[in-house]
Amino acid sequence: MAMTAFTPAITRSKEIFAEKSTQVVLKLVPDISEGKQANRKFFATFVSSVGILGLIMLLFINTLLAQDAFELSHLKLEAKMVSDQKEAIAREIDRKSSPEALAHAATVLGMKQSDTPIFLNLNQVTPVLRRSKNG
């Protein structure tokens, strides 16, 4: 028997081998049915919902930061008003405790200015007089 007699069998076996090998290769990849496949509509909906949720969270955080900024500016304004009131009170105390204001208040109370002022010298030692019990 000549080799040429085996040619159709070899050719046929090559075809069978190629068909079987493609079936084996295809078995490595799982068969995806139409119901289980994620379509583009689902993916687009998912990405859109994640994006919208992210934007809402960003807006919420930005609103909180803006609210804190308004509160901070309000507290700074209030601190400035308190500081101004403190300065006004200090000026009023200085004005009322000035020598002219004290002299005027003493005159209103009926005190008279002394013609001969006497000054105390605290450095000078004066003897202490003791009184007797009899009087």
Stockholm file with secondary structure:
# STOCKHOLM 1.0

chainA/1-135         MAMTAFTPAITRSKEIFAEKSTQVVLKLVPDISEGKQANRKFFATFVSSVGILGLIMLLFINTLLAQDAFELSHLKLEAKMVSDQKEAIAREIDRKSSPEALAHAATVLGMKQSDTPIFLNLNQVTPVLRRSKNG
#=GR chainA/1-135 SS CCGGGGHHHHHHHHHHHHHHHHHHHHHHSCCCCTTTSCCHHHHHHHHHHHHHHHHHHHHHHHHHHHHHHHHHHHHHHHHHHHHHHHHHHHHHHHHHTSHHHHHHHHHHHTCCCCSSCCCCCTTSCCCCCCCCTTC
#=GC SS_cons         CCGGGGHHHHHHHHHHHHHHHHHHHHHHSCCCCTTTSCCHHHHHHHHHHHHHHHHHHHHHHHHHHHHHHHHHHHHHHHHHHHHHHHHHHHHHHHHHTSHHHHHHHHHHHTCCCCSSCCCCCTTSCCCCCCCCTTC
//
